[in-house]
Amino acid sequence: MKISGFTIAWNVEKYDYPFLESIKAILPICDEFIVNVGKSEDNTLGLVKSLNDPKIKIIETVWDPKARKDELSYQTNIALKECKGDWAFYVQADELIHEADLPRLKKLMTKHLHDEDVDAFRFKWLHFFGSYHRYRIDGAWFQKQDRIIRNNGTMESCIDAWTFQRKDGKPLRRVKTDCLLYHYGWVHPGEIMTQKRVVAEYFYAPPALTEKQKKEVYDYGDLNRFAPYFGSHPAVMKDLISVHSLSAKDWRDIERRYWWHPMKQLKARYKTSRRVKADLGT
C-alpha cells in the first residue's frame, strides 16, 4: 500500500499558517507528499524547500485570482493528479493530524485497501478559535470532513477545496475514523486575522466586511462562550503554542473555572457532541 499526502500553499508565511507543521504531522505515514506552491508575496516556496525531505515533490503554479473560490479546488486537483498512492491524504495549510492517530489511520487504509465500497475517510473537525484551548461547535461551523480519498481518478476537490466529490455525481461512501482534524485557521494575532478575513472574503465570499472591519484589529471577544479543550495538540505544534500569549492567558482562566472537570484531569483529546444551533458570530 502506498499513501500520498498532498496540499496547496500560497502566502503561508504572510498569513501565519502552521504550514510546515501540517506537512510534518502526516509525513511519517506518507510515501510521498505533493505540494502545489502558488506564486506568493512571501517565502512560501523557500519554506517548503527548507523541509529538505526526499518524499516531498513541489509543483510551482501561478494562481488566477479572478477564479476566486474555484481556484482553490482547481489548484487542489492539480496536486491530486500528481499523487501516485493508493490513498491520497489531503491537509490544508492550517490543518493538522495528531501523531497518536497515525497508526489507526494507516490500519484503516490497509483494512479497506481492496474494499471498493469505500471512497473516503471522515474526520471530526476541531475548529480552534482565538486560543489553542477553545473550539467552536456552533451551527455556522462544519464539524466533520473527508480528508483521505481513494486515489483511483474517480474523485475530485470541490466547493472551494473544503471537501471532495465523486465525478459520477454519486455520494461518497465513507468510513468514520473518529480521529480529530485540528484546524488552526482562527488562532492568529488580531492584525493577521484581519488580513486573513479580507482575503477569505475574496476567495470564499462570506458576509461582506465593512470598511471599518477591514482596518481594525480583529477582536475574538469573550472566549468563555466557547467550549474548552483539555487534551494535547499535535507534538509539532508545541513551540507555536508555547509563545501564544492569548492562549496562555486563556488557559489560566480555564484552570480556574474548570478545575473540577473530569476531562481536564484526564487531559483527554475530546470533542463534545453537543451543538449550539445559533451562530455566535465570527
N, C-alpha and C positions, 0 to 999 in steps of 0.2 A: 504494500500500500504506500502511495506517495501523497503527501499533503503539500499544497501550495498556499502560502499566505499572500495576500495582495491588499494594496491600499492606494490612495491618491494623496498628493501633497501639494499645497500651494500656500505660500506666505505663512508657513507654520511657525517660523521664528517670530515674525512680526506680531502674530496674534497669540503667542504664548501657548501653543498646543504641546501637550506631552507626547509629541510625535515619536521621538526615539524610544521612549519608554513603551509606547504602544507596540512598536515592532519587536523590541527586545522581549516583551512579555510572552509572545507566542512563538518566537523564533526557535526555541528548543524542540518543538514537535513538528516544525516545518522542514521539508526537504529543499524548498526554495521559497523566496519571498520577492514578489514583483512590486516595485514602487513606481507609480506613474507620477513624475515630478513636473508640475506645470511651471512655466517660466515665471519667476517670482521677483518681488521687490526686495527680498532679503537673502539670507544664506541658506535657504531650504535645501538646495542641491548639495551644498557643502556639508550640511548636517547629515544627509543620507550617506554620502560618501565616507564620512567620518566613522561610520559603523564598521567599515572595512571587513565585511563578512562575505565569504565566497558564496553563501546561499542567496545573497541579495542581487537582484537584477534591476537596474534602473532604466526607465524609459523617460525620455525628455520630450515634453509636448508643449504646445502653446494653446492655452485655453481661449475660447471665444466668449467674452463677457456678454455679447449680445444674445447668446443662447440661454442665459440666465440659469434657472434651475435644471433645465435639460442638459446643460453642460456637465453637471456633476455625475449624472448617471452615464452619460456618454463617455466621460473620461474613466469612470469605474469599469465600464465594459471593455475599454482598451486594455486595461490592466488584466482583466479576467481572461481575455483572449490569449494572453501570454502564459497563462497558468498551464502547467503540464501534468499536475497531480490528479489523483482520483477524486480528491475533495479540494475545494477552494475555500479558504478561511479568510473572510474579509473583516478588517477592522478599520474604522475611520480614525482620523488623526487625534481624536480626543477620547477614544475608547480603549479600554484595557481588559485583559483577562487575568484572573488571579492564577498564580502558578500552582496552587493547590487543586485547581480544576483541570489542569492539562492531562493528567493520567486518565481521568474519567472521559474527557472528550476524545482522546485517542482510542480508548477502549470502545466507545460508541461508534466511532468511524470504522474501526476494524470489524465490529459486530455486524454493521449494516453495509459493509463494502459491496456485497453482491445482492443486496436487497433492493431491487429496482422500484419497490413501492415507497422508498424513502428518498425524497428530493433534498431535504434541508434539515438543519438542526436549529432549534429555537432556544434563545436565552431570555432571562429575566433582566430587563433594562433597569439599571440603578442610576438615576439621574441626580448627581450631587449638585448642590446649589449654594453658592456663597461660601460654604465651608465644606471641608472634606468629611465632616461629621453630620451633615444634613442631606436628606434626599427628598425628592418630590414624588408624590403619589396622587396629585390632584388630576382631575379629568382631562386637562389640556395636554398632559404629558403621556405619551405612549409607554407602556410598561413591559412590552415583550417584542422581540425582534429576531429575525433569522440572520445568522452570520456565517454559517458553514453550509455550502451547497454542493451537490454532486456536480462534478465538472465533466459533463458529457455534451455540452453545447446546446442543451435544451433550455437553459435558464439565462436570465439577464437582469442587470440592475435596472431599477425604475424609480419613479416618484422621487426625484432629486437625490437619488442614491441612498435613500434610507432603508430600502428593502429590495427584494428580488421577486421575480415572477417567472412563470413558465412561458415560453414563447408560443406555445399552442393555446394559451388562454385558460388552461385548466388550473385549478387551485393547487398550490404547493402541498405535497404530502410531507408532513413534518414529524420530527421526533423532539419531544421536550427534553432538554438537557438538565433542567433545574439548576443550571450554572448562572452566575451573575455576570452581566456585561457592565463594567464600570465606566460610566460616562462622566467626563470631567469638563465638558464644554461650557459649564456655567460656574466654574471656580477660577476666577481671574481677578486681578486688581480692577477696581471700578473703571479706571481710564481705558484699559484694554477691552473690558466688557462693552463699553460704549461703542468703541470702534467695531467690535465683532457684531454688534446688533445692527449697525449701519450696513455692514457687508451682508449679513444674513437677510436683511430686508430686501436687498437686491437679488440675491440668489434664491431665497426661499419664499419671498413675498408674504411675510406675516403682516399683521396690522401696521399701518404706516406710522412711523415715528414723527413726532413734532420736531420743529427746528430746535427747540429747547432741549429735547431728549437727545438729539444728535450731538449736542455740545457739552451737556453736563455730565459729571462723573456719575456712573451708574450706582444706585443705592440698592442693596439687597434687602433692606428693611429688617424687620424683626425676624430673625432666624428661628425663633421658638415656635413659629407657626408651622414648621416643617418637622417631619419625623427624624429622630436622632439615629445615627448609625454607630454601633458599638464595636463592630468587627474590624478585622485587619483589611488593609489595602494590598494590591499587588506590591511585592517587595521592591520593584524598580521605581516605585513612587516615593520611597522613603525620604529621599533628600528634598524633593519638591514640597512634600507635606510638612517637613520639619521647619521650613522657613516661611510658611504661610501664616502671617500674623492673625488674620481674622479667624482661621481655624483654631489656633492656639487659644484665643480668647473665647471662642465658642465652646471648646472642649472644657474649659474651666467652668463655664455655665452649665454644661451638660452634667458634669460630675456633681455639681451642687444640686441640680434639680432631680437627677435620676440615680442617685446613689443607691437606691433600693432596687433598681430594675434588674431582673434575673439575666437578661441578655447582656447587660453591662458586666455582670460578674463572670459570665461565660465567654465574653468577648466574641460572641457568635457572629458569623457572617450571615446576616439575616435581613430579609426584606419583608415587611408586613404585607399581608394580602389585602389589607383594608384600603379602600379607595375613597378619596374625597371627591364628591361629584362636582362641586363648584370650582371654577377656575380661580385660583388665588392671585392671579396676575403674574407678570414677569418683571 
